[in-house]
Amino acid sequence: MPKKLAWTDAQDAQLRRLRAEGANWDSIAALFGVTCWAAIERGRRIGARLPPADFVPSPEDPGRDPLPPGHPHSWGAITAGTVLEGVPYPLPVFVP
Protein backbone atom coordinates (compact mmCIF):
# COMPACT_ATOMS: atom_id res chain seq x y z
CA MET A 1 0.00 0.00 0.00
CA PRO A 2 1.39 3.46 -0.88
CA LYS A 3 2.57 5.75 1.88
CA LYS A 4 0.33 8.76 2.62
CA LEU A 5 1.79 12.13 1.68
CA ALA A 6 1.93 14.74 4.44
CA TRP A 7 1.34 18.19 2.94
CA THR A 8 2.49 21.21 4.96
CA ASP A 9 0.84 24.61 5.13
CA ALA A 10 3.82 26.13 3.31
CA GLN A 11 3.46 23.60 0.47
CA ASP A 12 -0.27 24.32 0.25
CA ALA A 13 0.40 28.06 0.05
CA GLN A 14 3.05 27.53 -2.62
CA LEU A 15 0.73 25.25 -4.61
CA ARG A 16 -2.05 27.87 -4.49
CA ARG A 17 0.36 30.62 -5.54
CA LEU A 18 1.80 28.60 -8.42
CA ARG A 19 -1.65 27.66 -9.66
CA ALA A 20 -2.87 31.28 -9.41
CA GLU A 21 0.16 32.31 -11.48
CA GLY A 22 -0.90 29.81 -14.16
CA ALA A 23 1.59 26.98 -13.59
CA ASN A 24 0.56 23.63 -15.04
CA TRP A 25 0.15 20.49 -12.94
CA ASP A 26 3.18 18.75 -14.44
CA SER A 27 5.56 21.51 -13.35
CA ILE A 28 3.96 21.71 -9.90
CA ALA A 29 4.25 17.94 -9.46
CA ALA A 30 7.91 18.01 -10.51
CA LEU A 31 8.63 20.82 -8.04
CA PHE A 32 7.13 18.85 -5.12
CA GLY A 33 8.46 15.47 -6.27
CA VAL A 34 5.01 13.85 -6.47
CA THR A 35 2.92 12.42 -9.29
CA CYS A 36 0.81 14.72 -11.39
CA TRP A 37 -2.36 13.09 -10.01
CA ALA A 38 -1.22 13.65 -6.41
CA ALA A 39 -0.68 17.35 -7.14
CA ILE A 40 -4.05 17.63 -8.89
CA GLU A 41 -5.87 15.92 -6.02
CA ARG A 42 -4.19 18.14 -3.42
CA GLY A 43 -5.00 21.23 -5.47
CA ARG A 44 -8.62 20.14 -5.71
CA ARG A 45 -8.84 19.59 -1.95
CA ILE A 46 -7.40 23.01 -1.05
CA GLY A 47 -9.19 24.89 -3.82
CA ALA A 48 -6.15 25.86 -5.92
CA ARG A 49 -7.60 27.10 -9.20
CA LEU A 50 -6.44 29.03 -12.22
CA PRO A 51 -7.49 32.67 -12.34
CA PRO A 52 -10.43 33.47 -14.67
CA ALA A 53 -9.53 33.90 -18.34
CA ASP A 54 -10.44 37.60 -18.25
CA PHE A 55 -8.41 38.30 -15.07
CA VAL A 56 -5.96 41.18 -15.43
CA PRO A 57 -3.90 42.03 -12.32
CA SER A 58 -3.91 45.69 -11.41
CA PRO A 59 -0.62 47.37 -12.28
CA GLU A 60 1.48 48.81 -9.50
CA ASP A 61 2.07 52.54 -9.47
CA PRO A 62 5.69 53.00 -10.61
CA GLY A 63 5.77 56.44 -8.98
CA ARG A 64 4.97 55.26 -5.47
CA ASP A 65 7.51 55.74 -2.69
CA PRO A 66 9.58 52.67 -1.78
CA LEU A 67 8.28 50.52 1.04
CA PRO A 68 10.21 50.70 4.33
CA PRO A 69 12.32 47.72 5.45
CA GLY A 70 10.15 45.02 6.97
CA HIS A 71 6.90 46.24 5.43
CA PRO A 72 4.46 43.28 5.53
CA HIS A 73 3.89 43.42 1.76
CA SER A 74 7.58 43.24 0.79
CA TRP A 75 8.63 40.97 3.67
CA GLY A 76 5.81 38.58 2.81
CA ALA A 77 6.88 38.47 -0.83
CA ILE A 78 10.49 37.77 0.14
CA THR A 79 9.66 34.98 2.60
CA ALA A 80 6.76 33.32 0.72
CA GLY A 81 7.37 29.60 0.39
CA THR A 82 10.35 29.58 2.76
CA VAL A 83 10.79 28.54 6.37
CA LEU A 84 10.47 32.23 7.31
CA GLU A 85 6.93 32.49 5.94
CA GLY A 86 4.71 34.01 8.62
CA VAL A 87 7.66 35.07 10.79
CA PRO A 88 7.69 38.82 11.52
CA TYR A 89 10.50 40.99 10.22
CA PRO A 90 13.48 40.87 12.62
CA LEU A 91 13.88 44.45 13.82
CA PRO A 92 17.44 45.45 14.74
CA VAL A 93 18.27 45.86 18.43
CA PHE A 94 20.42 48.86 19.25
CA VAL A 95 22.57 48.56 22.36
CA PRO A 96 24.09 51.90 23.53
N, CA, C and O of each residue as an XYZ file, in Angstrom:
384
protein
N       0.848     -1.179      0.000
C       0.000      0.000      0.000
C       0.890      1.239      0.000
O       1.879      1.284      0.732
N       0.550      2.265     -0.826
C       1.394      3.460     -0.877
C       1.353      4.242      0.427
O       0.372      4.214      1.171
N       2.450      4.937      0.673
C       2.570      5.751      1.881
C       1.817      7.073      1.682
O       1.896      7.674      0.611
N       1.096      7.520      2.698
C       0.326      8.761      2.622
C       1.271      9.959      2.630
O       2.216     10.017      3.417
N       0.998     10.913      1.739
C       1.791     12.134      1.682
C       1.327     13.101      2.762
O       0.127     13.263      2.980
N       2.259     13.730      3.424
C       1.926     14.737      4.439
C       2.230     16.112      3.846
O       3.394     16.482      3.694
N       1.190     16.860      3.514
C       1.344     18.186      2.945
C       1.418     19.214      4.070
O       0.639     19.156      5.021
N       2.352     20.150      3.959
C       2.490     21.207      4.962
C       1.722     22.445      4.524
O       1.323     22.562      3.365
N       1.519     23.363      5.457
C       0.844     24.614      5.132
C       1.646     25.426      4.112
O       1.074     26.065      3.229
N       2.969     25.394      4.241
C       3.824     26.127      3.305
C       3.696     25.548      1.898
O       3.658     26.302      0.925
N       3.630     24.227      1.775
C       3.458     23.599      0.466
C       2.096     23.952     -0.122
O       1.981     24.218     -1.319
N       1.069     23.953      0.720
C      -0.270     24.319      0.250
C      -0.278     25.754     -0.271
O      -0.850     26.032     -1.325
N       0.352     26.657      0.460
C       0.404     28.059      0.048
C       1.166     28.198     -1.267
O       0.760     28.955     -2.149
N       2.261     27.471     -1.391
C       3.047     27.534     -2.618
C       2.262     26.939     -3.793
O       2.317     27.470     -4.902
N       1.545     25.859     -3.560
C       0.731     25.251     -4.611
C      -0.354     26.221     -5.068
O      -0.585     26.369     -6.268
N      -1.017     26.880     -4.127
C      -2.048     27.865     -4.485
C      -1.451     29.017     -5.292
O      -2.026     29.455     -6.288
N      -0.289     29.500     -4.848
C       0.362     30.618     -5.537
C       0.762     30.230     -6.955
O       0.521     30.980     -7.901
N       1.377     29.052     -7.100
C       1.804     28.603     -8.424
C       0.614     28.441     -9.356
O       0.673     28.824    -10.524
N      -0.462     27.876     -8.834
C      -1.651     27.660     -9.658
C      -2.282     28.995    -10.041
O      -2.739     29.153    -11.174
N      -2.318     29.961     -9.120
C      -2.867     31.283     -9.409
C      -2.025     32.018    -10.450
O      -2.538     32.851    -11.196
N      -0.722     31.703    -10.494
C       0.159     32.315    -11.482
C       0.067     31.615    -12.829
O       0.659     32.074    -13.806
N      -0.677     30.493    -12.894
C      -0.895     29.809    -14.165
C      -0.002     28.617    -14.416
O       0.041     28.114    -15.539
N       0.715     28.146    -13.404
C       1.585     26.984    -13.587
C       0.755     25.736    -13.886
O      -0.350     25.577    -13.368
N       1.301     24.851    -14.727
C       0.563     23.626    -15.037
C       0.868     22.560    -13.989
O       1.827     22.670    -13.225
N       0.026     21.523    -13.972
C       0.147     20.487    -12.940
C       1.444     19.697    -13.061
O       1.999     19.270    -12.049
N       1.933     19.498    -14.272
C       3.180     18.748    -14.440
C       4.360     19.453    -13.772
O       5.171     18.815    -13.101
N       4.450     20.768    -13.959
C       5.562     21.506    -13.349
C       5.419     21.579    -11.830
O       6.415     21.530    -11.108
N       4.190     21.696    -11.350
C       3.962     21.714     -9.900
C       4.332     20.363     -9.297
O       4.977     20.308     -8.250
N       3.929     19.273     -9.948
C       4.252     17.938     -9.458
C       5.757     17.715     -9.431
O       6.283     17.139     -8.479
N       6.451     18.168    -10.469
C       7.909     18.010    -10.507
C       8.578     18.799     -9.387
O       9.550     18.333     -8.792
N       8.062     19.985     -9.099
C       8.627     20.815     -8.038
C       8.514     20.136     -6.674
O       9.449     20.178     -5.874
N       7.356     19.505     -6.412
C       7.130     18.854     -5.117
C       7.620     17.404     -5.085
O       7.669     16.792     -4.018
N       7.982     16.854     -6.240
C       8.458     15.474     -6.269
C       7.352     14.454     -6.063
O       7.572     13.412     -5.447
N       6.156     14.751     -6.580
C       5.013     13.847     -6.470
C       4.484     13.583     -7.879
O       4.939     14.199     -8.843
N       3.531     12.674     -7.995
C       2.924     12.422     -9.294
C       1.994     13.576     -9.652
O       1.558     14.341     -8.792
N       1.712     13.676    -10.917
C       0.808     14.721    -11.387
C      -0.565     14.569    -10.736
O      -1.192     15.561    -10.364
N      -1.031     13.328    -10.597
C      -2.356     13.095    -10.006
C      -2.385     13.446     -8.530
O      -3.417     13.886     -8.024
N      -1.275     13.261     -7.828
C      -1.221     13.649     -6.412
C      -1.312     15.167     -6.278
O      -1.986     15.676     -5.382
N      -0.630     15.888     -7.171
C      -0.676     17.348     -7.139
C      -2.081     17.853     -7.489
O      -2.588     18.780     -6.857
N      -2.700     17.240     -8.495
C      -4.052     17.633     -8.887
C      -5.033     17.405     -7.747
O      -5.857     18.270     -7.449
N      -4.946     16.246     -7.112
C      -5.873     15.925     -6.022
C      -5.679     16.888     -4.848
O      -6.657     17.340     -4.252
N      -4.430     17.201     -4.516
C      -4.192     18.141     -3.419
C      -4.725     19.525     -3.782
O      -5.334     20.201     -2.953
N      -4.491     19.940     -5.021
C      -4.997     21.225     -5.469
C      -6.517     21.293     -5.416
O      -7.087     22.325     -5.060
N      -7.170     20.196     -5.769
C      -8.624     20.145     -5.706
C      -9.109     20.257     -4.270
O     -10.090     20.949     -3.996
N      -8.428     19.579     -3.354
C      -8.839     19.586     -1.948
C      -8.678     20.955     -1.292
O      -9.489     21.334     -0.447
N      -7.639     21.699     -1.675
C      -7.398     23.006     -1.047
C      -7.956     24.164     -1.874
O      -7.841     25.324     -1.477
N      -8.555     23.856     -3.012
C      -9.189     24.892     -3.821
C      -8.231     25.725     -4.646
O      -8.492     26.904     -4.884
N      -7.117     25.137     -5.092
C      -6.153     25.861     -5.924
C      -6.655     25.849     -7.362
O      -6.687     24.802     -8.010
N      -7.041     27.007     -7.848
C      -7.604     27.103     -9.197
C      -6.846     28.142    -10.017
O      -6.170     29.019     -9.478
N      -6.980     28.018    -11.327
C      -6.438     29.027    -12.219
C      -7.280     30.293    -12.102
O      -8.471     30.211    -11.801
N      -6.686     31.460    -12.334
C      -7.493     32.674    -12.339
C      -8.429     32.657    -13.551
O      -8.153     31.955    -14.524
N      -9.521     33.410    -13.514
C     -10.425     33.468    -14.666
C      -9.691     33.942    -15.915
O      -8.691     34.655    -15.822
N     -10.186     33.547    -17.073
C      -9.528     33.898    -18.338
C      -9.455     35.404    -18.548
O      -8.501     35.887    -19.158
N     -10.433     36.158    -18.062
C     -10.440     37.604    -18.251
C      -9.765     38.375    -17.111
O      -9.878     39.598    -17.043
N      -9.067     37.669    -16.218
C      -8.409     38.300    -15.072
C      -7.184     39.081    -15.528
O      -6.317     38.543    -16.217
N      -7.117     40.342    -15.145
C      -5.956     41.184    -15.426
C      -5.528     41.796    -14.100
O      -6.279     42.578    -13.518
N      -4.320     41.454    -13.600
C      -3.899     42.027    -12.325
C      -3.713     43.535    -12.449
O      -3.268     44.038    -13.480
N      -4.058     44.240    -11.387
C      -3.914     45.692    -11.413
C      -2.431     46.061    -11.385
O      -1.665     45.509    -10.595
N      -2.032     46.989    -12.245
C      -0.620     47.365    -12.281
C      -0.239     48.186    -11.057
O      -1.045     48.950    -10.526
N       0.993     48.015    -10.625
C       1.476     48.813     -9.501
C       1.835     50.199    -10.001
O       2.212     50.375    -11.159
N       1.717     51.167     -9.130
C       2.067     52.536     -9.473
C       3.589     52.669     -9.449
O       4.191     52.563     -8.381
N       4.225     52.899    -10.601
C       5.688     53.004    -10.609
C       6.210     54.250     -9.892
O       7.396     54.327     -9.570
N       5.333     55.224     -9.641
C       5.766     56.444     -8.981
C       5.611     56.430     -7.476
O       5.878     57.432     -6.814
N       5.175     55.290     -6.920
C       4.972     55.260     -5.468
C       6.315     55.267     -4.739
O       7.336     54.859     -5.293
N       6.300     55.730     -3.505
C       7.511     55.736     -2.690
C       7.889     54.302     -2.350
O       7.015     53.440     -2.268
N       9.184     54.029     -2.148
C       9.578     52.665     -1.776
C       9.021     52.293     -0.402
O       8.821     53.143      0.466
N       8.781     51.003     -0.241
C       8.284     50.515      1.044
C       9.427     50.478      2.053
O      10.566     50.207      1.674
N       9.149     50.744      3.325
C      10.209     50.700      4.327
C      10.654     49.265      4.581
O       9.910     48.329      4.285
N      11.861     49.076      5.126
C      12.319     47.721      5.450
C      11.348     47.034      6.407
O      10.912     47.624      7.396
N      11.022     45.800      6.106
C      10.149     45.022      6.970
C       8.675     45.252      6.736
O       7.850     44.723      7.480
N       8.317     46.023      5.725
C       6.897     46.238      5.429
C       6.258     44.869      5.155
O       6.848     44.053      4.447
N       5.074     44.606      5.699
C       4.464     43.282      5.533
C       4.305     42.853      4.080
O       4.410     41.663      3.780
N       4.056     43.791      3.174
C       3.893     43.420      1.762
C       5.207     42.905      1.169
O       5.236     41.845      0.543
N       6.293     43.659      1.368
C       7.576     43.243      0.790
C       8.185     42.064      1.560
O       8.741     41.153      0.946
N       8.089     42.071      2.876
C       8.635     40.974      3.671
C       7.898     39.676      3.353
O       8.510     38.610      3.280
N       6.587     39.769      3.166
C       5.811     38.579      2.812
C       6.189     38.037      1.453
O       6.229     36.822      1.259
N       6.470     38.927      0.503
C       6.884     38.474     -0.833
C       8.259     37.812     -0.789
O       8.505     36.841     -1.505
N       9.138     38.326      0.035
C      10.491     37.766      0.139
C      10.462     36.393      0.804
O      11.194     35.494      0.391
N       9.638     36.222      1.813
C       9.663     34.983      2.600
C       8.628     33.954      2.155
O       8.585     32.859      2.716
N       7.801     34.268      1.175
C       6.759     33.324      0.722
C       7.388     32.018      0.261
O       8.311     32.019     -0.553
N       6.890     30.917      0.780
C       7.368     29.601      0.389
C       8.670     29.180      1.049
O       9.265     28.175      0.660
N       9.121     29.940      2.048
C      10.349     29.584      2.760
C      10.010     29.252      4.210
O       8.859     29.359      4.631
N      11.021     28.850      4.958
C      10.787     28.539      6.370
C      10.475     29.799      7.180
O       9.986     29.703      8.305
N      10.753     30.975      6.620
C      10.470     32.229      7.309
C       9.068     32.747      7.039
O       8.696     33.800      7.558
N       8.283     32.039      6.245
C       6.931     32.495      5.938
C       6.116     32.611      7.223
O       6.041     31.661      8.002
N       5.515     33.763      7.442
C       4.706     34.008      8.624
C       5.498     34.523      9.811
O       4.910     34.893     10.826
N       6.824     34.557      9.707
C       7.663     35.066     10.792
C       7.784     36.580     10.617
O       8.064     37.038      9.510
N       7.582     37.371     11.675
C       7.689     38.824     11.525
C       9.115     39.261     11.194
O      10.086     38.560     11.480
N       9.207     40.421     10.591
C      10.504     40.989     10.215
C      11.356     41.182     11.465
O      10.883     41.738     12.457
N      12.619     40.725     11.427
C      13.477     40.875     12.624
C      13.999     42.310     12.721
O      14.891     42.706     11.971
N      13.442     43.069     13.635
C      13.880     44.449     13.824
C      15.230     44.464     14.520
O      15.476     43.657     15.416
N      16.117     45.385     14.113
C      17.436     45.453     14.745
C      17.329     45.945     16.179
O      16.461     46.754     16.506
N      18.212     45.454     17.024
C      18.269     45.855     18.428
C      19.516     46.717     18.600
O      20.635     46.277     18.337
N      19.299     47.955     19.049
C      20.419     48.856     19.254
C      20.801     48.850     20.730
O      19.966     49.081     21.605
N      22.062     48.585     20.987
C      22.566     48.564     22.363
C      23.523     49.744     22.496
O      24.541     49.786     21.806
N      23.212     50.722     23.387
C      24.091     51.901     23.528
C      25.378     51.585     24.252
O      26.212     52.470     24.445
